[in-house]
Structure formats: structure tokens, C-alpha cells
């Protein structure tokens, strides 16, 4: 798993966790401003927490080291998982899934910009007017009122004076409080995480909460609550011109009416919003524990050479080059838990052959311990097909040697010294 993919998965997992957290604790209260801030924090923390690095603190904290070892033993099991070299689907399936993902992103991004362009074009085409000091853009009859940032679109002739005042109060609340920022953030999240249903559910909650805030402002201004609700029902059949906006009659109206009639939540209920902080901290800790458990402190790819002395021989290449093999060892090499607990360290010399078709064969070791030897065999066997060596343009076998140095953090290393290009795998146990 590449670091980019790991980051992407963590973001989507966080969105799912935060949505469940929101539905469990905040869904039914009337602290709409607090809910807005919390929803925005959900998006921000989901994007940022995988990037926050507290790995050094985890490595020096005894309980965290124990958690890393437990995580590596339970979540990242040390089972031998050699890659089936002849499985062609392993080559085309990731490419196909990647193509599907990016096609979805492209389609939704195009839809987003088309909607954005339609609003800008409408703003340029609609006649401007001023009603009670509020600038509006006149819509045609039958179109639903809406706002986008400071632009308010409405058809004054289609409403009574009291209805028009309610609409302007509602849409001006959206405009003055910058609700379009929330809408765009939700839309962009769905563009990037379109396959994640929780991203779409989160976007819906953002939109609903913004309508609750605007509805409350109308009621607080002294307008009759029942008359306003009947007004909303009367506009339910109007078509929404722009999806990328705050629409006056955005559905579902039933939820909005229920929320307007709901008794205000007691002030003590605000304290539950503080629970978001430990949840965010826990996600950050788990993310860093995962990184420490899966990666090593130092990964250096060995510059290996074919046994043939013929200068026309082209060395085998790991698919993706030097960065790919470094990433492979970083994501797959693990210090066996039993070896860490026993304080076993050392350098395992490994010699293997790359066959004419790129398979890893004939693995030979200078052994150190059963656990470390088995781990080296597992890592080497699991490597994908290489691009085989070539002599005079024809595939040939080539033998390679690599060193795998297992060292314990905070413990004096007394094994064979690491070579310049050895793979170093760091553990966090203690010598007993």
C-alpha cells in the first residue's frame, strides 16, 4: 500500500466515523451554530489528521510502544503472503479501479464547474434591483429563490409582501454568514470521495443544518412560524435552478418544519461537543501507531549486480524503480514480535535469483534466528515480478545479494554491522 493510498483510506474512514458520531450525539439538538462548526471541523480533521506526525513521541512512550507491538501482531498479522506471480489480474485490476475512480472524479468535477458557471451566467443575465436596501437579482416566475455567497436571486412578483420579506430574511442569513463556503466544501468532498456514501451523507447534513439556521433567523425576526411553514409548503413545487446554492425551499421540508417546532435544547447539552476533541486525538494516535507498525526507520535499497561479468548485461529492475522497491520494503518489512520480545538482533544475508520471467527463485540465507530468517524469506518471496536481466537483449537469470539488519530501538546492537545499502528494520522491544 502506497503512502498516498494509506492517506486516502484514512480520510474516508474518518468521514465514516465522524458521520456516525454526529448522528449519535448532535443530530437532534438545536445548537445549529455549534453543529455548523463541528461539521466543518469534521472535514478539516479528516483531511489533516493523517498528516500529523507524532511518531517520535510514540516510539519513546512505553504504553505506545506496547500498542504498536499489539497492533502489529493483531491488525498487521505476520503471515506469509507470497504474490502469485502468474496472476495477470493483479496487474490490470488496480489500473482498472484507478481508471474508474478518476473517471468518477472527472465527471463530478465537470458537473461542479458547470453548476458554478450556470450561477455566474445567471448573475450576469438577471436584472438587478434593490428591495429595502437589499440587492437582488430578478428571476423568472416559477423559479425557486436561492442565494450564492452575496448574490440573492428571487422573483418579487411571485410573492406577497410578507412572503418576500421572509425570503429575503432567509437568504440574507445565508449570504451574511457565508453558508456557500460550507456548501462548496461538501461538494468538493463528494467529488474527491465520491465512492464513499458517508461523504454524501455528510454533505446532506451540512445543507440541512444551514437551512435550520436560516429558518431560525426568520422566526427570531418575529414572522409567524405557521404562516412561514405554509409558505415553504407552497414553494415545494418550484424548480431549483442551481444545485450549487442555498435554495429557499430545499427539501426535505418535513425535517425543517419539525426542527422549527422543536423545543430548544438545554444549554448544558453544549458540553457534549467537547467529545469531538478526544475522538480527533484518538484518530491521530491510531494513524501514527499504524504508520510506525507498518514502516521501518530506514529503508535503503541494495545496489545489486548480476553474476555475469559481461558488460552487455542489463541488470533486472524492480517494477517502478528504486522508489517502488523502497516503498515495498517500508510497507511490508516487519520485525517479528517474538524476536523483539527475546531481544534477538542481527544481519540476515540473503541471496536470491531473478529468473528469466522475473520470478524470485532459489532463496539462500546466512541464518541468524528462525523468526528473522522466516521474515526475510516472507519479504523476498512476496516481491512482485521483476523486469528480468538481459544479455544481448535476451532475458537471463541474475543472482542478487541483500542484507536485512534487524535492530532494536534503545538497545546496543551487537550483531554483524549494517552495510551501506542494507535494509534496516527497527523494532521497539527490549532485551531481556
Secondary structure as UniProt FT lines:
FT   HELIX           3..25
FT   TURN            26..28
FT   HELIX           32..48
FT   HELIX           49..51
FT   HELIX           55..60
FT   HELIX           62..74
FT   TURN            85..86
FT   HELIX           89..125
FT   STRAND          128..131
FT   TURN            132..133
FT   STRAND          134..138
FT   TURN            141..142
FT   STRAND          146..148
FT   TURN            149..150
FT   STRAND          151..154
FT   HELIX           156..158
FT   HELIX           161..176
FT   TURN            177..178
FT   HELIX           179..192
FT   TURN            193..195
FT   HELIX           197..220
FT   TURN            221..222
FT   HELIX           225..234
FT   TURN            235..237
FT   STRAND          246..247
FT   TURN            248..249
FT   HELIX           253..261
FT   HELIX           267..274
FT   HELIX           275..294
FT   TURN            311..312
FT   STRAND          313..314
FT   STRAND          317..318
FT   TURN            319..320
FT   HELIX           322..332
FT   HELIX           337..342
FT   STRAND          346..354
FT   TURN            356..357
FT   STRAND          360..366
FT   HELIX           370..381
FT   STRAND          386..387
FT   STRAND          389..391
FT   TURN            392..393
FT   STRAND          394..396
FT   STRAND          398..408
FT   TURN            409..410
FT   TURN            420..421
FT   STRAND          423..427
//
